[in-house]
Structure formats: structure tokens, C-alpha cells
Amino acid sequence: MPAVGLPHKSGYFPAGESVLRRVHGERAVGLLYGQRALLMQATDPLAFTGLLGSTDGLHAPFERLARTAQLMEKVYFGDRHDADRVTARVRSMHARVRGEIERPVGPVPAGTPYAADRPDLLLWILACLADSALNVYRSFVGPLADPAQRERFWSDYLLLGELFGLPRECAPADYGAFRDYMHDRVCSDQLFVTDEARELGRRVAFRLPLPARRRAALPAVNLAVVGTLPARVRRLYRIAWTPAHDAAFRTLAVGTRLSRPLLPHDVRRGRSARDYALVARAERHRPATA
């Protein structure tokens, strides 16, 4: 349900105060974090088989990303009325997504129940979004060096979770606990990538359907997305990562950070859902064998 008692009527994440809004307002973050988050989310076999697999995300992942980007930006940057309308619709959809896993999937036995509004699954989806935004921001903009900023970022995400139905008490209480949660999940034996998830992951990581005028940027986009993934996640997807890849990624990241002050404001910052919509249209018109 909507959060109450906040002094800002314009939105839940007011400009100049919300660290979440500052991070997601960077176009580098807006353009890259969704792909990375989807790759991370799909490593949880229950989330992938029960939740992601229940949508059209397997057949049209970039249309799904476009819808998600547009929805999330209404919450990040819109007023409370729009945010409440969007999150109420998503909570209603989540309430209808439930069932049981039909066959064993890695560590998850057949018959395991799932529900989109289960707090543990909501937390994984939310945490992957936060972790992806932070990793892209650190790589291509700069780190959140101030501990207080990191705490405010996670506090903003706790509010975001509440808006989507995740009780605050079911999530890590502070930034340090959030980092511990992500570390433990990535290092655990709970992650497993199915063949379907691996195919989806490789499409998301390497076959972004850019319009023709933007295809020259595809190698850099691929490198940026894959380079921000944890090494174990790359291994789960069987994505090759050599010292040459790592050196190229570091060069790209440093060059982007150094050139950023020279770019016009509208190139550096702003909403990115329109770019995702262009990608979604390119996906709809791409041949099925591409």
C-alpha cells in the first residue's frame, strides 16, 4: 500500500533529496541496469521458473524491459498519484501469479509453491534492481563514497519495496545488511541457471535489438552489461570473460567517467524509458532467427 506521512506531495523520491532518484536519473544507469537486473533475477530458479517464466519475458525480453522501465520511471520520477496507480496495478497482478514448480529445477524440488507477492521473491527482485543500479552507477558515473548517501539510497529502496508490497521488516534493515544479503545470495548454492534462463540471458546480454542508427554502440553496451556482473553469475551463464575483456571493460568505464563532465546535461541525465521503447519496437520487427 502507499507509504503515508511523507512531507513531499510531488513524489515519493523528491529531486535534490532522494539518492535513488539521483542514481536512476543518470542515463547510463537507466540504459543498462534493467538488462543486468534481469540477468541477476533469472539466476534464482524459483523466480525464473515461477515468475519470469509466467510472463512473455522469455519470448520478448526487451518488450518486458521496456514496460518495466516505463513503469519504474513513473515511480522514481512521477508524482504520488501516478506512483500509487502504477504500484497498485502491479500488486494486483502479483496477487494472481502463483502456482507450483512442475519439475525439479536445480536445488528447487518439483511441487515447490511460488507466489509473486511472497516477500522473499519480492526482496530478490528488488535487491537485484538496487544492486544493478549501484554497480552501473559506480562503474560509469562514480561511487557513492559517502556512507550516509549509501544508507539513504537503501532507505529509498525500502520505501520502493513497500510501494510494491514488500514489508519493510522482511528486507535488510540497512545498507550493510543489504550488501551482506547480496553477497550471501551470489555465493550460495541457491542460484541455478536453467537452459531456458541461459538462452534468455545470452539474448539479453548480447542481442540487444538496437535501431540501425545505434547498432555501432552494441559492442560497448554488451561489454558494459556483462562487465558489471559478478564473476560467478557470468560463469553460471557460461559467458566467457578473459583478461582482455576485463581490460576493455575497465577502459570503457574510465573513459565514460572522464568524459561525462563534457557531455550536455540531457545526454548525461534524464529518463530512459523512451530508449527502451525504441529497443522494444526493434525487437518486434526483428526476424525470429536473429
C-alpha positions as CSV (number, residue, x, y, z in Angstrom):
1,M,0.0,0.0,0.0
2,P,1.2,3.6,-0.5
3,A,3.5,5.0,2.1
4,V,2.0,7.6,4.3
5,G,3.2,10.5,6.4
6,L,5.8,11.8,4.0
7,P,6.1,15.6,3.7
8,H,6.6,15.7,-0.1
9,K,3.5,15.9,-2.2
10,S,5.2,15.9,-5.6
11,G,6.6,12.4,-5.4
12,Y,8.0,9.7,-3.2
13,F,11.5,10.4,-4.3
14,P,11.9,14.2,-4.5
15,A,14.6,15.8,-6.6
16,G,17.6,17.1,-4.7
17,E,16.9,14.8,-1.7
18,S,16.4,11.3,-2.9
19,V,19.6,9.4,-3.6
20,L,17.6,6.7,-5.5
21,R,16.3,9.5,-7.9
22,R,19.9,10.8,-8.3
23,V,21.2,7.4,-9.2
24,H,18.4,6.4,-11.5
25,G,18.4,9.9,-13.1
26,E,21.8,9.0,-14.7
27,R,21.2,7.9,-18.3
28,A,24.0,5.3,-18.1
29,V,22.1,3.7,-15.2
30,G,18.7,3.9,-17.0
31,L,20.1,2.4,-20.2
32,L,22.0,-0.5,-18.6
33,Y,20.6,-1.5,-15.2
34,G,17.5,-3.3,-16.4
35,Q,19.4,-5.8,-18.6
36,R,21.8,-6.5,-15.7
37,A,18.9,-6.8,-13.2
38,L,17.1,-9.3,-15.4
39,L,20.2,-11.4,-15.7
40,M,20.7,-11.4,-11.9
41,Q,17.0,-12.2,-11.2
42,A,16.9,-15.2,-13.5
43,T,19.7,-16.9,-11.5
44,D,17.1,-17.7,-8.8
45,P,15.4,-20.8,-10.3
46,L,12.1,-20.2,-8.4
47,A,11.9,-16.6,-9.5
48,F,12.7,-17.6,-13.1
49,T,10.6,-20.7,-13.5
50,G,7.6,-19.4,-11.5
51,L,7.6,-15.7,-12.1
52,L,9.7,-14.6,-15.1
53,G,8.6,-17.7,-16.9
54,S,4.9,-16.9,-16.3
55,T,5.2,-13.7,-18.5
56,D,6.1,-13.1,-22.1
57,G,9.6,-12.2,-21.0
58,L,11.0,-15.4,-22.5
59,H,9.8,-14.6,-26.0
60,A,10.1,-10.8,-25.9
61,P,12.5,-9.9,-23.1
62,F,13.2,-6.3,-24.3
63,E,9.4,-5.6,-24.5
64,R,9.3,-6.7,-20.9
65,L,12.2,-4.5,-20.0
66,A,10.6,-1.5,-21.8
67,R,7.4,-1.9,-19.9
68,T,9.3,-2.3,-16.6
69,A,11.5,0.7,-17.3
70,Q,8.5,2.9,-18.1
71,L,6.7,1.7,-15.0
72,M,9.6,2.2,-12.7
73,E,10.4,5.7,-14.0
74,K,6.8,6.7,-13.2
75,V,7.5,5.7,-9.6
76,Y,11.1,7.2,-9.4
77,F,10.3,10.5,-11.1
78,G,6.5,10.9,-11.1
79,D,4.0,12.3,-8.6
80,R,2.4,10.2,-5.9
81,H,-0.8,9.8,-7.8
82,D,0.9,8.2,-10.7
83,A,3.2,6.1,-8.5
84,D,0.2,4.8,-6.4
85,R,-1.7,4.0,-9.6
86,V,1.2,2.0,-11.1
87,T,2.1,0.2,-7.9
88,A,-1.5,-0.8,-7.1
89,R,-1.8,-2.3,-10.6
90,V,1.5,-4.3,-10.1
91,R,0.4,-5.5,-6.7
92,S,-2.9,-6.7,-8.2
93,M,-1.0,-8.6,-10.9
94,H,1.3,-10.1,-8.4
95,A,-1.6,-11.4,-6.3
96,R,-2.7,-13.5,-9.3
97,V,0.7,-15.1,-10.1
98,R,1.0,-18.2,-8.1
99,G,1.4,-22.0,-8.6
100,E,3.8,-24.9,-8.2
101,I,7.0,-25.8,-9.9
102,E,6.2,-28.8,-12.2
103,R,9.7,-30.3,-12.3
104,P,12.9,-30.1,-10.3
105,V,15.0,-27.0,-11.1
106,G,18.4,-27.2,-9.6
107,P,18.0,-27.0,-5.9
108,V,14.2,-26.4,-6.1
109,P,12.2,-29.7,-6.0
110,A,9.1,-30.3,-8.1
111,G,5.9,-29.2,-6.3
112,T,7.6,-26.1,-4.7
113,P,5.0,-23.4,-4.4
114,Y,5.6,-19.9,-5.7
115,A,3.8,-16.6,-5.5
116,A,4.8,-13.2,-7.0
117,D,3.9,-11.4,-3.7
118,R,6.0,-13.7,-1.5
119,P,8.3,-11.4,0.5
120,D,11.4,-13.5,-0.3
121,L,10.8,-13.3,-4.0
122,L,9.9,-9.7,-3.9
123,L,13.1,-9.0,-2.0
124,W,15.2,-10.8,-4.6
125,I,13.7,-8.8,-7.5
126,L,14.1,-5.5,-5.6
127,A,17.6,-6.2,-4.4
128,C,18.7,-7.1,-8.0
129,L,17.4,-3.8,-9.2
130,A,19.2,-1.9,-6.4
131,D,22.4,-3.8,-6.9
132,S,22.4,-3.3,-10.6
133,A,21.7,0.4,-10.4
134,L,24.6,0.8,-7.9
135,N,27.0,-1.3,-9.9
136,V,26.3,0.6,-13.2
137,Y,26.5,4.0,-11.3
138,R,29.8,3.1,-9.7
139,S,31.3,1.9,-13.0
140,F,30.2,4.7,-15.3
141,V,29.5,7.7,-13.1
142,G,31.4,7.2,-9.8
143,P,31.0,5.6,-6.4
144,L,28.6,6.7,-3.7
145,A,31.6,7.5,-1.5
146,D,29.6,8.9,1.5
147,P,28.3,6.2,3.8
148,A,25.3,8.4,4.6
149,Q,24.4,8.5,0.8
150,R,24.6,4.7,0.6
151,E,22.3,4.5,3.6
152,R,19.8,6.9,2.1
153,F,19.9,5.0,-1.2
154,W,18.9,1.8,0.5
155,S,16.3,3.6,2.6
156,D,14.8,4.9,-0.6
157,Y,14.7,1.3,-1.9
158,L,13.0,0.1,1.3
159,L,10.3,2.7,0.5
160,L,10.2,1.4,-3.1
161,G,9.7,-2.1,-1.8
162,E,6.8,-1.0,0.4
163,L,5.1,0.6,-2.5
164,F,5.3,-2.7,-4.4
165,G,4.1,-4.8,-1.4
166,L,7.3,-5.8,0.4
167,P,7.0,-5.2,4.1
168,R,10.0,-3.3,5.4
169,E,10.6,-5.8,8.2
170,C,11.1,-8.5,5.5
171,A,14.1,-6.7,3.9
172,P,17.6,-5.9,5.2
173,A,17.4,-3.0,7.6
174,D,20.3,-1.0,6.4
175,Y,22.8,-0.7,3.6
176,G,25.4,-3.0,5.2
177,A,22.8,-5.7,5.7
178,F,21.7,-5.3,2.0
179,R,25.3,-5.8,0.9
180,D,25.6,-8.9,3.1
181,Y,22.3,-10.3,1.6
182,M,23.6,-9.9,-2.0
183,H,27.0,-11.4,-1.2
184,D,25.4,-14.4,0.5
185,R,22.9,-15.0,-2.3
186,V,25.5,-14.7,-5.0
187,C,27.9,-17.1,-3.2
188,S,25.2,-19.5,-2.2
189,D,24.1,-22.8,-3.7
190,Q,20.6,-21.4,-4.2
191,L,21.4,-20.0,-7.6
192,F,21.0,-22.1,-10.6
193,V,20.6,-21.2,-14.3
194,T,18.3,-23.4,-16.4
195,D,18.9,-23.9,-20.1
196,E,15.9,-21.6,-20.8
197,A,17.4,-18.9,-18.4
198,R,20.8,-19.3,-20.1
199,E,19.3,-18.7,-23.5
200,L,17.3,-15.7,-22.2
201,G,20.5,-14.4,-20.5
202,R,22.6,-14.6,-23.6
203,R,19.9,-12.8,-25.6
204,V,19.7,-10.1,-23.0
205,A,23.5,-9.8,-22.7
206,F,24.5,-9.9,-26.4
207,R,21.5,-9.4,-28.7
208,L,20.0,-6.1,-27.8
209,P,17.8,-5.2,-30.8
210,L,19.0,-1.6,-31.4
211,P,17.6,0.5,-34.2
212,A,20.0,0.6,-37.2
213,R,21.4,4.1,-36.4
214,R,22.5,2.9,-33.0
215,R,23.9,-0.6,-33.7
216,A,27.5,0.7,-33.7
217,A,27.2,1.1,-29.9
218,L,26.2,-2.6,-29.4
219,P,29.7,-4.0,-28.5
220,A,30.1,-1.3,-25.9
221,V,26.7,-1.9,-24.4
222,N,27.3,-5.7,-24.3
223,L,30.7,-5.1,-22.6
224,A,29.2,-2.7,-20.1
225,V,26.3,-5.1,-19.1
226,V,28.5,-8.2,-18.8
227,G,31.4,-6.4,-17.1
228,T,29.2,-5.3,-14.2
229,L,28.0,-8.8,-13.4
230,P,29.6,-10.8,-10.6
231,A,32.1,-13.3,-11.8
232,R,30.1,-16.2,-10.5
233,V,27.0,-15.1,-12.4
234,R,29.0,-14.9,-15.6
235,R,30.1,-18.5,-15.0
236,L,26.5,-19.6,-14.4
237,Y,25.6,-18.2,-17.8
238,R,28.8,-19.6,-19.4
239,I,29.8,-16.2,-20.6
240,A,33.5,-16.0,-21.4
241,W,35.4,-13.3,-19.6
242,T,39.1,-13.1,-20.3
243,P,41.8,-10.6,-19.1
244,A,41.3,-8.8,-22.4
245,H,37.6,-8.4,-21.7
246,D,38.3,-7.1,-18.3
247,A,40.9,-4.6,-19.6
248,A,38.4,-3.4,-22.3
249,F,35.7,-3.0,-19.7
250,R,37.9,-1.0,-17.4
251,T,39.0,1.2,-20.2
252,L,35.3,1.8,-21.2
253,A,34.4,2.6,-17.6
254,V,37.2,5.0,-17.0
255,G,36.7,6.7,-20.4
256,T,33.0,7.2,-19.7
257,R,33.6,8.7,-16.2
258,L,36.3,11.1,-17.5
259,S,34.2,12.2,-20.5
260,R,31.0,12.6,-18.5
261,P,31.6,16.3,-17.4
262,L,32.0,17.2,-21.1
263,L,28.6,15.9,-22.2
264,P,25.4,18.0,-22.3
265,H,23.1,17.7,-19.3
266,D,20.4,16.0,-21.4
267,V,22.9,13.3,-22.5
268,R,24.1,12.6,-19.0
269,R,20.8,12.8,-17.1
270,G,17.1,12.1,-17.8
271,R,14.6,9.4,-18.2
272,S,15.4,6.4,-20.4
273,A,12.1,4.7,-20.9
274,R,11.8,6.2,-24.4
275,D,15.1,4.4,-25.4
276,Y,13.7,1.1,-24.1
277,A,10.6,1.7,-26.2
278,L,12.8,2.1,-29.3
279,V,14.5,-1.2,-28.4
280,A,11.1,-2.9,-27.9
281,R,10.0,-1.8,-31.4
282,A,13.2,-3.0,-32.9
283,E,12.6,-6.4,-31.2
284,R,9.1,-6.7,-32.6
285,H,10.4,-6.1,-36.1
286,R,13.5,-8.3,-35.8
287,P,13.3,-11.7,-37.7
288,A,12.7,-14.6,-35.3
289,T,16.0,-16.2,-36.2
290,A,18.1,-13.1,-35.4
